[in-house]
Amino acid sequence: MIKKSMQDADLSIKKDDIDLFASLSDSEFLEVKDLFHYKKYKKGAFIIAENDLVKHVYFIRSGLVKLSCFDDDHKEFILSFAHENWWETDFPAFYNQTKSTLTLQCLEDTETYGLSFDDYTAILDKHSLSKYFLEKSIKGHIANQNRILSLLKHKPKEQYEQFLQLYPSLLQRIPKSVLCLYLGISRETLSRLYKTR
C-alpha cells in the first residue's frame, strides 16, 4: 500500500484561478467556489494511489504530476504529465466512481483544487459548464491519440523531438529517468539524444 502525504491549507479560490469560472457571473462563482477543495502535496506524494476509489478530478494550481500504471512485474508506464492550469485524474475511475488502475504522483511540490464527482455533475447541470469540460476532454483525447501514434510510428529521436516541441518548458522539470519511462527508451539512448541537440 502506498502511503499518501498531503497538507491541507485554507486557501480560498479566486475567480481568476481557473478559466472555468470565466463564463460564470459573480453570484454563480460565489455559489460554486466552495466546491473546490485546496490541497497541497509534497514532491513524491501520491494524489491517487492504485486501487483508490477515485472521488475527485484535480485542477493543478501549481506543480507537476505524472499519471502512470504498473504491470504485474511492477514496471511503470507513464501515460501523461500535467502541470499548472491542467486538469487530471484517473478519468475512467472518476467517471465510473470505481477504484483506480492508475496512479497520480507529484514530481514537484504541487497544489490542487479537487472537485468531487457529485459536485462536478451538479455544476455541469446547474451552470451549463458542459461545453467547457467537453472542450478540455476533446483536447485530452487529441493529445492521447497523438501520443499513441507517435509511439507506434516514430523512432525514439522523433518522439523526443516531438516532446520538446510540444512541452519545451517541461524538459528542465522532469527527471531524465522519468522522461525515459515516458518515451520508452533507455538512459543511454536519452543521453545520445541530448548530445545531438
N, C-alpha and C positions, 0 to 999 in steps of 0.2 A: 504494500500500500504506500502510495506517495504522499508524504506529508505536505500539507499546504502551509504557506506562510504569508500572512497579509496583515495590513494595518488599516483600520477604519479611520476615517477623518471626517470632520464636519466641514465639508466644502460645498457650499451652495452653488448650484449650477446657474450660469448666466445665459441669457438669450443668445448671445453670440458664441457660446461654447460649441454648439453643434449646429451644422447647417440645416438640420431637420426642423429647427424652430423658425426658420426664416419665413415660412408660409403661415405661421400662426400669429394671431393678434396677441396683444399684451395680455389680455384676460385669458386667452386659451393657453398661453405659455404658463401663466401662474397656476392654471389648472393641472398641467401635466408635469411641471418641473420636479415636483417631489416624488415622481415615479422613478426618477433616475437616481440610482444609488452609487455614490462615490466610494471607491476602494483604491487603496494603494498597495502595490505588491513589490516585494524585493526582487532583484535580479535572481533568476533561478527558480523562483516560486511558480507553482502550477495554479493557474486560474481555473483550469479544468483538468482533472486527472482522469485516466482511463477508468471506466465504469462509474463515473459520477453521473447522477441524474442532472441533466443539463437544464437549468431553470432560467438562464439569462442569456441574452445577447449583449455583447460588450462594445461600447464605443471607446476607442483608445484615445484618451485625452493627451497623454504623453507616454513615451517609451516605445518599446519594440517587443513583439511576441512572435512565436512560431507555432504553427498548427501542424501536429505530427501524428503518425501512427506507428505502431511497432508490430513486427511479425512474431511468429511463435519462437523464433530464436533471439528475440529482443533486439533485432536490427531495426533502426529508426529510419523512417521515410518522412521527409518534410514536404507537406503539401503547399504551405504558403507562409508568408510573413505579413504582419500587419503592424502599422505604426500610426503616428498621430493622424487623427481625423478619419480613421478607418473603423469599420465595424467587423467584429469577428466572434465566432463561436463554433461549436460542432453543430452545423446547421441541421443535418438530418435528425440528430438527437434533440435539438431545441424545438424544431417544428413538430416532432412526434412525441415530445416530452418523454424521452427514453434515456437510457444510460449511454454515456459517451463511448465511442470506439476510438476517439481521437483525444489528444492532449493539447492543451493551450498553455505554453510555458513562456515566462518572461526572459528575454535576452538582455534586458536592461531593467532598472527600476521603472515601474510602469504604473500609471494612474488610469483608472477606467470609470466610466459611468455604466452600470449594469441596468438593463431593463428586463423585467420578468416577462415570461410568456403571456401571462394574463394581462399585464399592463400593456404589453406590445399589441395584443389583439384589441384591447379596449381603445387605445389611441388610434389604431387603424380605422375602427368603426366610427368613432365619435368625431375625429378631427380630419378625416379624409387624407390620411398620410400614406395611403396605399401606393400612390404614384412615386413618392419619394423612395420607399423601400423596394418597389419594383425596379426602378432605375438602378439602385445600388445592386440588386440581385443580378440584373442583366449584365452590368459591368463585371461583377464577380464571375459569372458564367463565361463571359468572353475571355477574361484573364485565365480561367482554368482551362478552357479549350485551347487557347494559345500555348499554354504550358504543356499540355498533353501532346499537342502537335510538335512542339519543339523537342520534347523527349523522344518522340517516335522518329522524327525526320532528321534532326540535326546532330552533328558531331559535338563533342564537348566544347571545342573552341567557339562554335556558333552559339551554343547555349549560353556560354559565359558572356559573349559579346551582346547577346540579346538581353541578358540580365543587367549588364552595365547600361545599356541603352534605356531600359525600362525603369531601373531603380538605381541611378548613379549615386544618390545620397546614402544608400544602404551599404555600399561596399565597405566603408570605414566602420560601420556599426555592427556588422555581422562577423563573428569569428570565422577564420578560414576553415576550421573543421566543420562548422555548421554549414557554410557555403558549399563545401564538398558534398555533404549529405544531400543538400537541396539539389545540386546539379548531378548527383550520382557519379562523382568522379573521385579519384584518389588525391591525396595531398600532393603527391609528386606531379600529377597532371595539372593541378591548380597552380603549382609553383612555375611550371613551364608556361602556362597561360599568362601568369603575371609578368614573366620575363619578356614575353613577346608583345606586351602592350606598348 
